[in-house]
């Protein structure tokens, strides 16, 4: 059956119901996710010859080779499912938040007796309080550094029982109240943490009122030192609050959202107004926005941003109307526990002024980012050109692979492969190789094994390309333009022997990069090559080599730890390799096994409760 017959069959069987549709290309990758009140009408509209689609949609339609759909009970359910599918698959043709998995949050571990504050990139339903998302982890830490001087709360990993013999340095710096040594009781400590949370929520008036009352009580009780400490805390809060602009007397919570468009990206600026004060702002970049209407971009931002926002205000102010306002409001209402949300487009007054101010900020931010992106691209282009000239290559090396070996006296040897595309690390293509066929500290033999396995995988990927329905590992399906091994002439010779063995001579450039003088060794050249100190080309080579080294060391440490764990488990009678591996996969470490209940250990297939008790006894 050819594709057209298959497509006709799909279009005939589409249901007249709400749901989501997933469009796939010839590799079965999901390239677009959409939702519809009527799946049949919406999906068929893509293939109508009379439809006037833009270029982006025409390219999408050309790439479609299969369509799946999921029926749901309502338009609201379709919206929620669409959000989850876009976040999971990140389809190429969808408008989506850039780097949305990397946004940091401030996390207050409220479920603990003595809550600590951490920075995380994931919100869990664990009883904690979250604030964010923010776009810069550096800015989050800067904020915490300031606030911990005002609200001295935990940030360490100690188990708090109040019986430690001495506190950490933060206690001496007055950035922690010292619950670890019993210097503060739980109720007092939790009040400080609650003040910290209220401050992040913009409820500074409540905090200031309580602190002033507490200062007066301490003064009346002649606790002048404690009163002076509270006074300093009040002054510090006032200095921070001075920078927060009062925009409303109504004490309402609002988000002001505005947007600027670039060639392929859009920048959305959000002003956070809490209790009538402008307490902060963040910008977010959306990709895949070319040829999309402003209203569609705003809709996608609102949905994707509030799907992961720790707080949703009562009012959302926009620069223009959005078509899906009704269903988005219904969805936001459910996220606020049924409390009514207002999505407004202010036409005049201070709220319109704020929308315009946010628009100006978005425009300036996008211009600054585009200037920086261009500078980065220019640097990468120049770096690749310098490497091309130094190695006498016909073209700049767009794909560079670098290999390194890490071991401890030959134990737990691991090889790393890192990939840089057009001067930028592509971590999805990184691979590690646990060395199997080399005994002892033999870096040359280990490098040979790694390269042989890499090129064997390349040959396998080539064979799979001709088999329909088979998935190919993109890390191995292409050869590099430049292959670098970490080391000197010996490693270069090893690499050349493997390349000759696989009949790949002349397919790409090979070089060895010696760390001591950052010298490049290439085939048929007795003298080394050095790029100019401080040049972009040398800096890029150093970065690639260092990244291969880092990745190899990390993989080696992980493997060494598992080998050490396995050796301890080897000593336990009746515990075979399958059960040992199951224990490692389940608990991860000796401490994890020791801290587990015997019943948890016995939950692993093949381990009885009696054996579980023996394991715990042996590891004590």
Secondary structure, 3 states (H helix, E strand, C coil): CCHHHHHHHHHHHCCCCCEEEEEECCCCCEEEEEEECCHHHHHHHCCCCCCCCCHHHHHHHHHCCEEEEEECCCHHHHHHHHHHHHHHHCCCCCCEECCHHHCEEEEECCCCCCCEEEEECCCCCCCCEEEEEECCHHHHHHHHHHHHHHCCCECCCCCCCCCCCCCCHHHHCCCCCCHHHCCCCHHHHHHHHHHHHHHHCCCHHHHHHHHHHHHHHHHHCCCHHHHHHHHHHHHHHHHHHCCCEECCCCCCCEEEEEEEECCCEEEEEEEEEECCEEEEEEEEEEECCCCCCHHHHHHHHHHHHHCCCCCCCCEEECCCCCCCHHHHHHHHHHHCCCCCCEEECCCCHHHHHHHHHHHHHHHHHHHHHHHHHHHHHHHHHHHHHHHHHHHCCCCCCCEEEEEEEEEECCEEEEEEEEEEECCEECHHHCEEEECCCCCCCCHHHHHHHHHHHHHHHHHHHHHHHCCCCCCCCCCCCCCCCEEEEECCHHHHHHHHHHHHHCCCCCCCEEEEEECCCCEEEECCCCCCECCCCCCHHHHHHHHHHHHHHHHHHHHHHHHHHHHHHHHHHHCCCCCCHHHHHHHHHHHCCHHHHHHCCHHHHCCCCCCCHHHHHHHHHHHC
